[in-house]
Amino acid sequence: MNDWTHNRLFSLLILLMMSICTITASADDAKEEHLKRVVSIYYDGTNEYEFYQAINKYLDYAKEKKDYYTYYHLRQKEIVYDINHNQYNKALEKTIQLKNDLLNANAETYYYMIDYLMGLFYGTRENNKLSKEHFIKAADKAKALDDKADLLLIYQTMANICIFNSLEESLQGYKWADLAYDLSKDPVDRHSSMSLKSMVAFGHNDKAMFEKCWKELEKIKKANPDINFWMYSRYVHLGRYAFDGDYDQAVSMCDSISEEVGRLYFLTQIYKLKGDLEAENAALISLLKAKDERNDDIATLTVNDINHDFQLKMKQLEAQEREQYVQVIVIVGLVIVLALVVLFFFRKKA
């Protein structure tokens, strides 16, 4: 076999191996996209069994691939799902487990997830001060890591929490939604951020702002006709029906909202727009009862314990870093002193 034939066969072998690797990578990408899509579909629905089946399959896949970024974010997503479906005790148990796993693994890169979840728990209890503090901590860490995906999620969640808060908070909601919108050029992300802004506008009866958001949403959809913008679509259309005076259709759409407190918030706002004082008061009484039951379900002490344990660990890590810094300074100082002593000795000898 001459050199030309040998080189030719070697090149063909390399090409074959590259093709096999490319096909394998493409198959993996397709599988992950499928898993991600299935989780997203059930995440926005009411079929809890199918959601847990889907996310457990994706968790197993991410763990097998040692993709810990996806793995830990999926666990966070599962906790958020539990909160949205009134499974507060389950969400707290999973948060404690996630906190312990992150601390045991010294996975500092993902510690800000605990701040994000604490912000969510405090926001659910309408403790806006503590909620905002934790979200801002999480956002600062995400910025430092240049993790735009998580920063987007944090901004969108902060906008979401402002939907039915005070008028001052609604203005903050517009701000967070705008920050999320500006952060990503992806049409799906932008549509989600603008949808949240429209929901804040609906929650505060700001029809002028809702109309601006609606026009922007229609513009995004028109520019991307092949994309199914399903995220938050029910809430946006609920607001559209209510502002257009089709209150029966808006009320009917509330039935598909699984989170009880959120459903009753929207229902109260619809009856308020309709001018049906009796129905509004009935919905408001149900809302206050649901909020009390929800707050009873969320053990504040447990939330505080999670936060305390986590902050204590962070302080321990900071102390270790300071100790290591001091050790380095001492070693450098000793090296300099030793060098000066040696220099002095040789000069004296000379």
C-alpha positions as CSV (number, residue, x, y, z in Angstrom):
1,M,0.0,0.0,0.0
2,N,1.6,3.3,-1.1
3,D,1.6,6.5,1.0
4,W,-1.2,8.1,-1.1
5,T,-3.5,5.2,-0.5
6,H,-2.7,5.0,3.2
7,N,-3.3,8.7,3.7
8,R,-6.5,8.5,1.7
9,L,-7.8,5.6,3.9
10,F,-6.8,7.4,7.0
11,S,-8.7,10.6,5.9
12,L,-11.8,8.5,5.1
13,L,-11.6,6.9,8.5
14,I,-11.4,10.3,10.2
15,L,-14.3,11.5,8.2
16,L,-16.3,8.4,9.1
17,M,-15.6,8.9,12.8
18,M,-16.5,12.6,12.6
19,S,-19.8,11.7,10.9
20,I,-20.7,9.2,13.6
21,C,-19.9,11.7,16.3
22,T,-22.1,14.3,14.5
23,I,-25.0,11.9,14.1
24,T,-24.7,10.9,17.8
25,A,-24.6,14.6,18.9
26,S,-27.6,15.4,16.6
27,A,-29.6,12.5,18.1
28,D,-28.8,13.7,21.6
29,D,-29.8,17.3,20.8
30,A,-33.1,16.0,19.3
31,K,-33.8,13.9,22.4
32,E,-33.1,16.8,24.7
33,E,-35.3,19.1,22.7
34,H,-38.1,16.6,22.9
35,L,-37.7,16.2,26.7
36,K,-37.6,20.0,27.1
37,R,-40.7,20.5,25.0
38,V,-42.7,17.8,26.9
39,V,-41.8,19.3,30.2
40,S,-42.8,22.8,29.0
41,I,-46.2,21.6,27.8
42,Y,-47.1,19.9,31.0
43,Y,-45.6,22.7,33.1
44,D,-48.3,25.1,31.9
45,G,-51.1,22.5,32.3
46,T,-53.0,20.8,35.1
47,N,-51.9,17.1,34.6
48,E,-49.6,16.7,37.5
49,Y,-48.9,13.0,36.9
50,E,-47.7,13.7,33.3
51,F,-45.6,16.7,34.4
52,Y,-43.7,14.6,37.1
53,Q,-43.2,11.8,34.6
54,A,-41.8,14.2,32.0
55,I,-39.5,16.1,34.4
56,N,-38.2,12.9,36.0
57,K,-37.2,11.6,32.5
58,Y,-35.4,14.9,31.8
59,L,-33.7,14.8,35.2
60,D,-32.4,11.3,34.6
61,Y,-31.1,12.3,31.2
62,A,-29.3,15.4,32.5
63,K,-27.8,13.5,35.4
64,E,-26.6,10.8,33.0
65,K,-25.0,13.4,30.8
66,K,-23.5,15.1,33.9
67,D,-25.2,18.3,32.8
68,Y,-25.6,19.7,36.3
69,Y,-26.6,23.2,35.0
70,T,-29.7,21.6,33.5
71,Y,-30.2,19.1,36.3
72,Y,-30.3,21.7,39.1
73,H,-32.4,24.1,37.1
74,L,-34.9,21.3,36.4
75,R,-35.2,20.7,40.2
76,Q,-35.8,24.4,40.7
77,K,-38.5,24.3,38.0
78,E,-40.2,21.4,39.7
79,I,-40.3,23.4,43.0
80,V,-41.8,26.4,41.2
81,Y,-44.4,24.1,39.6
82,D,-45.3,22.7,43.1
83,I,-45.8,26.3,44.4
84,N,-47.9,27.2,41.4
85,H,-50.1,24.1,42.1
86,N,-50.6,24.8,45.8
87,Q,-48.2,22.0,46.9
88,Y,-46.4,24.2,49.4
89,N,-45.2,21.5,51.8
90,K,-43.9,19.4,48.9
91,A,-42.1,22.5,47.5
92,L,-40.5,23.3,50.9
93,E,-39.3,19.7,51.3
94,K,-37.8,19.8,47.8
95,T,-36.2,23.1,48.5
96,I,-34.6,21.8,51.7
97,Q,-33.3,18.8,49.7
98,L,-31.9,21.0,46.9
99,K,-30.3,23.3,49.5
100,N,-28.6,20.3,51.2
101,D,-27.5,18.8,47.9
102,L,-26.0,22.1,46.7
103,L,-24.1,22.6,50.0
104,N,-22.9,19.0,50.2
105,A,-21.6,19.3,46.6
106,N,-20.0,22.7,47.2
107,A,-21.9,23.7,44.1
108,E,-21.4,27.5,44.7
109,T,-22.3,28.4,41.1
110,Y,-25.9,27.4,41.8
111,Y,-26.3,28.8,45.4
112,Y,-28.3,31.7,44.1
113,M,-31.1,29.3,43.2
114,I,-31.9,29.2,47.0
115,D,-32.2,33.0,47.0
116,Y,-34.5,32.8,44.0
117,L,-36.7,30.2,45.7
118,M,-36.7,32.2,48.9
119,G,-37.8,35.2,46.9
120,L,-40.6,33.1,45.5
121,F,-41.8,31.8,48.9
122,Y,-41.8,35.3,50.5
123,G,-43.5,36.7,47.4
124,T,-46.2,34.0,47.7
125,R,-46.7,35.2,51.3
126,E,-46.8,38.8,50.0
127,N,-43.8,39.8,52.0
128,N,-42.7,42.1,49.2
129,K,-39.7,43.5,51.1
130,L,-38.0,40.1,51.8
131,S,-39.1,38.8,48.4
132,K,-37.4,41.7,46.6
133,E,-34.2,41.4,48.7
134,H,-33.8,37.7,47.7
135,F,-34.6,38.2,44.1
136,I,-32.1,41.1,43.8
137,K,-29.4,38.9,45.5
138,A,-30.2,36.1,43.0
139,A,-30.1,38.6,40.1
140,D,-26.8,40.1,41.1
141,K,-25.3,36.6,41.2
142,A,-26.8,35.7,37.8
143,K,-25.3,38.9,36.4
144,A,-21.9,38.1,37.9
145,L,-22.0,34.6,36.2
146,D,-23.3,36.2,33.0
147,D,-26.2,33.8,33.2
148,K,-28.8,35.6,31.0
149,A,-31.3,32.7,31.1
150,D,-31.6,32.8,34.9
151,L,-31.5,36.6,35.0
152,L,-34.4,36.6,32.5
153,L,-36.3,34.1,34.7
154,I,-35.7,36.3,37.8
155,Y,-36.9,39.5,36.1
156,Q,-40.0,37.7,34.8
157,T,-40.8,36.2,38.2
158,M,-40.5,39.7,39.8
159,A,-42.9,41.1,37.3
160,N,-45.3,38.2,37.9
161,I,-45.4,38.8,41.6
162,C,-46.3,42.5,41.0
163,I,-49.4,41.7,39.0
164,F,-51.9,42.2,41.9
165,N,-49.8,44.1,44.4
166,S,-50.1,47.8,45.2
167,L,-50.0,50.5,42.6
168,E,-46.4,51.3,43.5
169,E,-45.5,47.6,43.0
170,S,-47.3,47.6,39.6
171,L,-44.9,50.3,38.4
172,Q,-42.1,48.1,39.5
173,G,-43.7,45.2,37.6
174,Y,-43.5,47.3,34.4
175,K,-39.9,47.9,35.1
176,W,-39.0,44.2,35.7
177,A,-41.0,43.2,32.6
178,D,-39.1,45.8,30.5
179,L,-35.7,44.6,31.8
180,A,-36.7,41.0,30.9
181,Y,-37.8,42.2,27.4
182,D,-34.6,44.1,26.8
183,L,-32.4,41.2,28.0
184,S,-33.3,38.8,25.3
185,K,-33.8,39.2,21.5
186,D,-35.5,35.8,21.3
187,P,-39.1,36.3,20.2
188,V,-40.5,33.7,22.6
189,D,-38.7,35.3,25.6
190,R,-39.8,38.8,24.5
191,H,-43.4,37.6,24.0
192,S,-43.4,36.1,27.5
193,S,-42.0,39.3,29.1
194,M,-44.5,41.5,27.2
195,S,-47.3,39.1,28.2
196,L,-46.3,39.5,31.9
197,K,-46.4,43.3,31.5
198,S,-49.9,43.1,30.0
199,M,-50.9,41.0,33.0
200,V,-49.6,43.6,35.4
201,A,-51.6,46.2,33.4
202,F,-54.8,44.1,33.7
203,G,-54.2,43.6,37.4
204,H,-54.3,47.4,37.9
205,N,-57.0,48.2,35.4
206,D,-54.4,50.1,33.2
207,K,-56.2,49.6,29.9
208,A,-53.9,52.1,28.0
209,M,-50.8,50.1,29.0
210,F,-52.6,46.8,28.2
211,E,-53.3,48.1,24.7
212,K,-49.7,49.0,24.2
213,C,-48.6,45.5,25.3
214,W,-51.3,43.9,23.1
215,K,-50.0,45.7,20.0
216,E,-46.4,44.6,20.7
217,L,-47.5,41.0,21.2
218,E,-49.4,41.1,17.9
219,K,-46.3,42.6,16.2
220,I,-44.1,39.7,17.6
221,K,-46.6,37.1,16.5
222,K,-46.9,38.6,13.0
223,A,-43.1,38.7,12.6
224,N,-42.8,35.0,13.7
225,P,-45.9,33.2,12.2
226,D,-44.3,29.7,12.6
227,I,-43.9,30.0,16.4
228,N,-46.6,28.9,18.8
229,F,-46.6,31.6,21.6
230,W,-48.5,29.6,24.2
231,M,-46.8,30.8,27.4
232,Y,-49.1,33.1,29.3
233,S,-51.5,33.2,26.4
234,R,-54.6,32.3,28.5
235,Y,-53.9,35.2,30.9
236,V,-53.4,37.7,28.1
237,H,-56.6,36.6,26.3
238,L,-58.5,36.6,29.6
239,G,-57.5,40.3,29.9
240,R,-58.4,41.0,26.3
241,Y,-61.9,39.6,26.8
242,A,-62.4,41.5,30.1
243,F,-61.3,44.8,28.6
244,D,-63.5,44.2,25.6
245,G,-66.5,43.6,27.8
246,D,-66.8,39.9,27.1
247,Y,-66.9,39.1,30.8
248,D,-68.5,35.6,30.6
249,Q,-65.7,34.4,28.3
250,A,-63.1,35.9,30.7
251,V,-64.7,34.2,33.7
252,S,-64.8,30.9,31.7
253,M,-61.1,31.2,31.1
254,C,-60.4,31.5,34.8
255,D,-61.5,27.9,35.2
256,S,-58.3,26.7,33.6
257,I,-56.1,28.5,36.1
258,S,-54.9,25.8,38.6
259,E,-53.4,28.1,41.2
260,E,-56.3,29.0,43.4
261,V,-55.2,32.4,44.7
262,G,-54.2,33.6,41.3
263,R,-57.5,32.4,39.8
264,L,-59.5,34.3,42.4
265,Y,-57.4,37.4,41.9
266,F,-58.2,37.4,38.2
267,L,-61.9,36.6,38.9
268,T,-62.1,39.5,41.4
269,Q,-60.6,41.9,38.8
270,I,-63.0,40.7,36.1
271,Y,-66.1,41.3,38.2
272,K,-64.6,44.7,39.2
273,L,-64.4,45.7,35.6
274,K,-67.9,44.4,35.0
275,G,-69.2,46.5,37.8
276,D,-70.8,43.4,39.4
277,L,-70.3,44.4,43.1
278,E,-72.0,41.3,44.5
279,A,-69.9,38.9,42.5
280,E,-66.8,40.9,43.2
281,N,-67.4,40.8,46.9
282,A,-68.1,37.0,46.8
283,A,-64.8,36.4,44.8
284,L,-62.9,38.7,47.2
285,I,-64.2,36.8,50.3
286,S,-63.1,33.5,48.6
287,L,-59.7,35.1,47.7
288,L,-59.1,36.2,51.3
289,K,-60.0,32.7,52.6
290,A,-57.7,31.0,50.0
291,K,-54.8,33.3,50.9
292,D,-55.2,32.5,54.6
293,E,-55.3,28.8,53.8
294,R,-52.2,29.1,51.6
295,N,-50.3,31.1,54.2
296,D,-51.1,28.4,56.8
297,D,-49.7,25.8,54.4
298,I,-46.5,27.6,54.0
299,A,-44.5,27.1,57.2
300,T,-42.7,30.5,57.7
301,L,-40.4,29.0,60.3
302,T,-39.3,26.3,57.8
303,V,-38.7,29.0,55.1
304,N,-36.6,31.0,57.6
305,D,-34.7,27.9,58.7
306,I,-33.8,27.2,55.0
307,N,-32.6,30.7,54.6
308,H,-30.7,30.7,57.9
309,D,-28.9,27.5,57.1
310,F,-28.0,28.7,53.7
311,Q,-26.7,32.2,54.8
312,L,-24.7,30.5,57.6
313,K,-23.0,28.3,55.1
314,M,-22.2,31.3,52.9
315,K,-20.7,33.1,55.9
316,Q,-18.5,30.0,56.6
317,L,-17.3,30.0,53.0
318,E,-16.5,33.7,53.1
319,A,-14.5,33.1,56.4
320,Q,-12.6,30.3,54.7
321,E,-11.8,32.5,51.7
322,R,-10.6,35.3,54.0
323,E,-8.4,32.8,55.9
324,Q,-6.9,31.5,52.7
325,Y,-6.3,35.1,51.6
326,V,-4.4,35.8,54.9
327,Q,-2.4,32.6,54.5
328,V,-1.3,33.6,51.0
329,I,-0.3,37.1,52.3
330,V,1.7,35.5,55.1
331,I,3.5,33.1,52.7
332,V,4.3,35.9,50.3
333,G,5.5,38.0,53.2
334,L,7.8,35.2,54.4
335,V,9.2,34.7,50.9
336,I,10.0,38.4,50.6
337,V,11.7,38.5,54.1
338,L,13.7,35.3,53.2
339,A,14.7,36.9,49.9
340,L,15.9,40.0,51.7
341,V,17.8,38.0,54.2
342,V,19.6,36.0,51.5
343,L,20.3,39.2,49.6
344,F,21.7,40.8,52.7
345,F,23.9,37.8,53.4
346,F,25.4,37.7,49.9
347,R,26.0,41.4,50.0
348,K,27.8,41.2,53.4
349,K,29.8,38.2,52.1
350,A,30.8,40.2,49.0
